[in-house]
Amino acid sequence: MQIDHPFHVDERQRTAEAGDEDHVRDLIEQVLFTNPGERVNRPDFGAGLDQLLFGPSSPEMASTVQSMVQGALQQWLADRLRVEAVEIVPDGSTLRITVQYTLLRNLERRRAAFQRSFGL
């Protein structure tokens, strides 16, 4: 068992835990929504999606985000998963990201969906 992300306490008032598959999903979320420079001992960690906050919602932006996500996931999680596909769908001020991957531990295919709204 791993510590769940984001950190919180469970109904027993103890540190919440996550199973292995949920922990990998949590790791993907951390890579996606951490900007380079946010982590003191790992200044290049993260995909940097928030850097595109004020960029136009366009196919070009979606392609750029897709490349950033795939590269960051391969760099930081290559020991745990193999990225099969990344789909980026800009929808107004919301960015929808779907990652299809294979867990290397048991070769199980997974799909995780995330979204981030960029609003003032």
C-alpha positions as CSV (number, residue, x, y, z in Angstrom):
1,M,0.0,0.0,0.0
2,Q,1.1,3.6,-0.8
3,I,0.0,6.9,0.6
4,D,-2.9,8.3,-1.3
5,H,-2.6,11.5,-3.3
6,P,-3.6,14.1,-2.5
7,F,-2.7,13.5,1.1
8,H,-5.7,13.2,3.4
9,V,-6.9,11.1,6.3
10,D,-9.4,8.3,5.9
11,E,-12.5,7.4,8.0
12,R,-10.3,5.8,10.7
13,Q,-8.4,9.2,11.0
14,R,-5.3,7.7,9.6
15,T,-3.2,8.5,6.6
16,A,-5.2,7.4,3.6
17,E,-3.7,4.6,1.5
18,A,-4.0,3.6,-2.2
19,G,-3.4,0.3,-3.9
20,D,-0.7,-0.2,-6.5
21,E,-2.9,0.6,-9.5
22,D,-4.4,3.7,-7.8
23,H,-1.0,4.8,-6.8
24,V,0.2,4.7,-10.4
25,R,-2.8,6.8,-11.4
26,D,-1.9,9.3,-8.7
27,L,1.7,9.4,-10.0
28,I,0.4,10.2,-13.5
29,E,-1.7,13.0,-12.1
30,Q,1.3,14.4,-10.2
31,V,3.4,14.5,-13.4
32,L,0.6,16.1,-15.4
33,F,-0.2,18.9,-13.0
34,T,3.2,19.7,-11.6
35,N,5.1,22.5,-13.3
36,P,8.9,22.3,-13.7
37,G,10.5,24.3,-10.9
38,E,7.8,23.4,-8.3
39,R,9.8,20.6,-6.7
40,V,12.9,21.7,-4.8
41,N,15.0,18.6,-5.4
42,R,13.6,17.8,-8.8
43,P,13.4,21.2,-10.6
44,D,12.7,19.5,-14.0
45,F,9.9,17.3,-12.7
46,G,6.4,17.7,-14.3
47,A,4.7,18.2,-17.6
48,G,4.2,21.9,-17.3
49,L,0.6,22.0,-18.4
50,D,-0.2,25.2,-16.5
51,Q,2.3,27.0,-18.6
52,L,-0.3,26.9,-21.4
53,L,-2.9,28.6,-19.2
54,F,-3.4,31.6,-21.5
55,G,-2.6,29.9,-24.8
56,P,-5.3,29.6,-27.4
57,S,-7.4,26.5,-27.5
58,S,-6.5,25.0,-30.8
59,P,-5.4,21.8,-32.5
60,E,-1.8,23.0,-32.4
61,M,-2.1,23.6,-28.6
62,A,-3.6,20.1,-28.2
63,S,-0.7,18.6,-30.2
64,T,1.9,20.5,-28.1
65,V,0.2,19.3,-24.8
66,Q,0.1,15.7,-26.1
67,S,3.9,15.8,-26.8
68,M,4.6,17.4,-23.4
69,V,2.5,14.8,-21.6
70,Q,3.9,11.8,-23.4
71,G,7.5,13.0,-22.9
72,A,7.1,13.8,-19.2
73,L,5.3,10.4,-18.5
74,Q,8.1,8.5,-20.3
75,Q,10.8,10.5,-18.4
76,W,9.4,10.1,-14.9
77,L,7.4,6.9,-15.0
78,A,9.1,4.6,-17.5
79,D,10.0,2.2,-14.7
80,R,6.3,1.7,-13.9
81,L,4.4,2.0,-17.1
82,R,4.5,2.2,-20.9
83,V,2.4,5.0,-22.4
84,E,0.3,3.6,-25.3
85,A,-1.7,6.8,-26.2
86,V,-2.4,10.3,-25.0
87,E,-5.5,12.1,-26.1
88,I,-5.9,15.8,-25.5
89,V,-9.3,17.5,-25.9
90,P,-9.5,21.3,-25.3
91,D,-13.0,22.3,-24.4
92,G,-13.2,26.1,-23.8
93,S,-11.3,26.7,-20.6
94,T,-11.1,23.0,-19.7
95,L,-8.4,20.6,-20.9
96,R,-9.4,16.9,-20.9
97,I,-6.5,14.5,-20.9
98,T,-6.8,10.7,-21.4
99,V,-3.8,8.5,-20.9
100,Q,-3.8,4.9,-22.0
101,Y,-0.9,2.8,-20.6
102,T,0.3,-0.6,-19.7
103,L,1.5,-1.4,-16.2
104,L,4.9,-3.0,-16.4
105,R,4.4,-5.0,-13.2
106,N,1.6,-7.2,-14.6
107,L,1.2,-6.0,-18.2
108,E,-2.3,-4.8,-17.5
109,R,-3.7,-2.1,-19.8
110,R,-5.3,0.9,-18.1
111,R,-6.9,4.1,-19.0
112,A,-7.0,7.2,-16.9
113,A,-8.9,10.5,-17.6
114,F,-8.1,13.8,-16.1
115,Q,-9.3,17.3,-16.6
116,R,-8.1,20.8,-15.6
117,S,-10.1,24.0,-15.8
118,F,-8.2,27.2,-16.4
119,G,-10.3,30.0,-15.2
120,L,-9.8,33.2,-13.4
